[in-house]
Amino acid sequence: METIFGNLQGLKSSQLKQLQRLYHQRIPGDRITTPEFSQRMAAISTEVNQPVCAYINRRGQVIRVGVGTPRQTQIPPMELPRYGAERLSGIRCIATHLKPEPPNEAALTAMALQRLDALVVLNITGTGFTRRGGGATGYVKEAYLAHLTHQDSRTLITSPAALKVGESQIQSPSWSISPPLDLDDLADQDLVDLVENLEAEFQREFIAQEVDAVHDRVLIVGLMTSEMTPLQFQDNLLELARLVDTAGGDVLQTIQQKRSRIHPQTVVGEGKVQEIALTAQTLGVNLVVFDRDLSPSQVRNLEMQIGIRVVDRTEVILDIFAQRAQSRAGKLQVELAQLEYMQPRLAGRGRTMSRLGGGIGTRGPGETKLETERRAIGQRISRLQKEVTQLQAHRSRLRQRRQHQEVPSVALVGYTNAGKSTLLNALTNAEVYTADQLFATLDPTTRRLVIPHGETDEHQEILITDTVGFIHELPASLMDAFRATLEEVTEADALLHLVDLSHPAWLRHIRSVREILAQMPITPGPALVVFNKIDQADSETLALAREEFPLAVFISASQRLGLETLRHRLAQLIQYAVDCG
C-alpha cells in the first residue's frame, strides 16, 4: 500500500484511498502537470479540507503524497535522489492551497531546501462543482509556477583571517514566481526545457564559485546557552574557526543561536535547523560543524534534516591529531582515540557511515575500521590499549634512566599555539616543526638545555620536553589516549607554563591549562608562568599581566627577547623543585 504522509487525523478510509490512487497517475515526461491531474488533486483537497501535495519525478511518476503544506510534507534531504549545488533534485511538487494567494515564503523555502525542479501551487475555492453522478471535483481558481534561479554571485568567506564571526553575509535563495496561470497555460509549460536551462546556469555558477575540491566547505553552528558569557561564546566560535582551518576546511558562514538550554534532539531549535539547511544549500556547503559535542542521536537527526555531514568540535580535533601525528606512538594514540569516539556513533551514521571519502573527520589510521562491526572495533581497541600500556611502560623506563642519571627535567605546557615549539627551538637550537596553527606538533620532543646552576652559577644540563598543546574542554577520549604523553608532564621536576599574551582570551587559556593539570593522576611539579609574544601584545595587556602575575617571565620566543632572563629563572625553578623534592 502506498504511503500517505502528513496530517491524516480525521480522514475517512475512502479519502485515504483517493489519496493513494494518486500514486497510479502518470504525467507526460515533458509536462509539469496536466489539467486532469490538477483538478483531481483539487477535488481531494476540497473533500478533506486540507492542502495536499504530490511529488513527481522526471519520469512523471508520483513518488510521494502528503496531506499538508509543502513545508509540512517535504522530503527529508537524506531521501532525495540527488543533492548538490549544481543540480536540481529531479522532483517537482504539485500543491493545493486553500486561500487565493501566491506561494508563501515557507513553501518557497521548502522548494529551495529540496532543490525541486518546480513548485506548482493550485489555489482552490473550496466550493467545487458537481459532475453527473455527484461528487465534488474541486475548482482551481488559479495556479502559480515557482522555480529556483541561479545567483549572480556568492560571497566566499575564508578562514581564519577573513572570518568575522556574526558579520558574514550570504545571499538568500533566489526564486522566480509566475503571474497567476490557468490550468491550460500551466499544462503548456515545457518541463524539460525549464530544467535543462536552470541546471546549465547552476553548473556554470557552481564551477565559477567552487572552492578547492580538496577542502571541505564548512558551515559553523554556535549555540550560546545561559551558562556562558557573550565573550566566551565568541572566543569559542573563533577558536572553532581556527580548528576547522587547521584541519583543512574553508569556513563559509557562521550561524548562531541563543537558547536557555540545548534542544535534546537537534541541539538548536527546529527553525534554526531549517536555516542551517537552507544556508548550506545556498552556499554549497558539504560539512556542518557544531561548537559542542553531539550525541549519536543528535548527529543522526541533524544529518537527516540538513542532508549533509555533521560533525562536532571533538571530531575536528581528532582529525587534526590524525594529520599531525608522526611517530608510531602518536599514531597509535590517535587511532585509539578515534575508535573510542566513533564506536558508539556507528549505528547512527546510516548512509553516511562510510567515512573513506576524505575530509574533516575521515582521516587517520583508524578510518578503515569504521565500517566494521562493533565487535571487531572493540577487539581493535583492546589491542591498541595494550600497545599504549606497553608504550607507557617503555617511557617509564626511559624516565627512570634519566632520573638515575640525576638530570632534572622540565615540561613545556600551555594552550595550543602558545609558542612552545618555537621556544624549544630558540632555547636548544632544535628543529621542531612550528606553524601558526592549532596543534602544529603532537609528538613530545625532549632536548638537552644548558643553564646556569641556581646556586653556584656553574653550567648544568637539564632536559626540556615539548608537550601537546592543551585546549579548552580537551575531549576526554584524547585525555585517556594521550596519557603516556601527558605523563611527561606529571613526571617532570618542574613545568614551564607558556601563555600567548597576544591572544584576547589569555586569562581563560591559563584557567583551562590549570584545570587540565588539576585532573592529572599525579600532581605536577612547581610551575613558572612565562608570557610569550610580548612583541604582539598592547601595553594595557602587559600592565595587567604584570599586576596579576608579578613572578612571571615575559619573553618573545620568535624575536628571542627575554631568553637570558628565562634561563636564570629556570635555574631557580629547578633548584627549588630539587630542594622540595
C-alpha positions, 0 to 999 in steps of 0.5 A: 500500500502506498504511503500517505504522509502528513496530517491524516487525523480525521480522514475517512478510509475512502479519502485515504484511498483517493489519496493513494490512487494518486500514486497510479497517475502518470504525467507526460515526461515533458509536462509539469502537470496536466489539467486532469491531474490538477483538478483531481488533486483539487477535488481531494483537497476540497473533500478533506479540507486540507492542502495536499501535495504530490511529488513527481519525478522526471519520469512523471511518476508520483513518488510521494503524497502528503496531506499538508503544506509543502513545508509540512510534507517535504522530503527529508534531504537524506531521501532525495535522489540527488543533492548538490549545488549544481543540480536540481533534485529531479522532483517537482511538487504539485500543491493545493492551497486553500486561500487565493494567494501566491506561494508563501515564503515557507513553501518557497523555502521548502522548494529551495531546501529540496532543490525541486525542479518546480513548485506548482501551487493550485489555489482552490475555492473550496466550493467545487462543482458537481459532475453527473453522478455527484461528487465534488471535483474541486475548482482551481481558481488559479495556479502559480509556477515557482522555480529556483534561479541561479545567483549572480554571485556568492560571497566566499568567506575564508578562514581564519583571517577573513572570518568575522564571526556574526558579520558574514553575509550570504545571499538568500535563495533566489526564486522566480514566481509566475503571474497567476496561470490557468490550468491550460497555460500551466499544462503548456509549460515545457518541463524539460526545457525549464530544467535543462536551462536552470541546471546549465546556469547552476553548473556554470555558477557552481564551477565559477564559485567552487572552492578547492575540491580538496577542502571541505566547505564548512558551515559553523553552528554556535549555540550560546546557552545561559551558562556562558558569557557573550565573550566566551561564546565568541572566543569559542566560535573563533577558536572553532574557526581556527580548528576547522582551518587547521584541519583543512576546511574553508569556513563559509558562514557562521550561524548562531543561536541563543537558547536557555538550554540545548534542544535534546534532539537537534541541539538548536531549535527546529527553525534554526535547523531549517536555516542551517539547511537552507544556508548550506544549500545556498552556499554549497556547503558539504560539512556542518560543524557544531561548537559542542559535542553531539550525541549519536542521536543528535548527529543522526537527526541533524544529518537527516534534516540538513542532508549533509555531514555533521560533525562536532568540535571533538571530531575536528580535533581528532582529525587534526591529531590524525594529520599531525601525528608522526611517530608510531606512538602518536599514531597509535594514540590517535587511532585509539582515540578515534575508535573510542569516539566513533564506536558508539556513533556507528549505528547512527551514521546510516548512509553516511557511515562510510567515512573513506571519502576524505575530509574533516573527520575521515582521516587517520589510521583508524578510518578503515575500521569504521565500517566494521562491526562493533565487535571487531572495533572493540577487539581493535581497541583492546589491542591498541590499549595494550600497545599504549600500556606497553608504550607507557611502560617503555617511557617509564623506563626511559624516565627512570634512566634519566632520573638515575642519571640525576638530570632534572627535567622540565615540561613545556605546557600551555594552550595550543599555539602558545609558542612552545615549539618555537621556544624549544627551538630558540632555547636548544637550537632544535628543529621542531616543526612550528606553524601558526596553527592549532596543534602544529606538533603532537609528538613530545620532543625532549632536548638537552638545555644548558643553564646556569646552576641556581646556586653556584652559577656553574653550567648544568644540563637539564632536559626540556620536553615539548608537550601537546598543546592543551585546549579548552574542554580537551575531549576526554577520549584524547585525555585517556589516549594521550596519557603516556604523553601527558605523563611527561608532564606529571613526571617532570621536576618542574613545568614551564607554563607558556601563555600567548599574551597576544591572544584576547582570551589569555586569562581563560587559556591559563584557567583551562591549562590549570584545570587540565593539570588539576585532573592529572593522576599525579600532581605536577611539579612547581610551575613558572608562568612565562608570557610569550609574544610580548612583541604582539601584545598592547601595553594595557595587556602587559600592565595587567599581566604584570599586576596579576602575575608579578613572578612571571617571565615575559619573553618573545620566543620568535624575536628571542627577547627575554631568553637570558632572563628565562634561563636564570629563572629556570635555574631557580625553578629547578633548584627549588623543585630539587630542594622540595623534592 
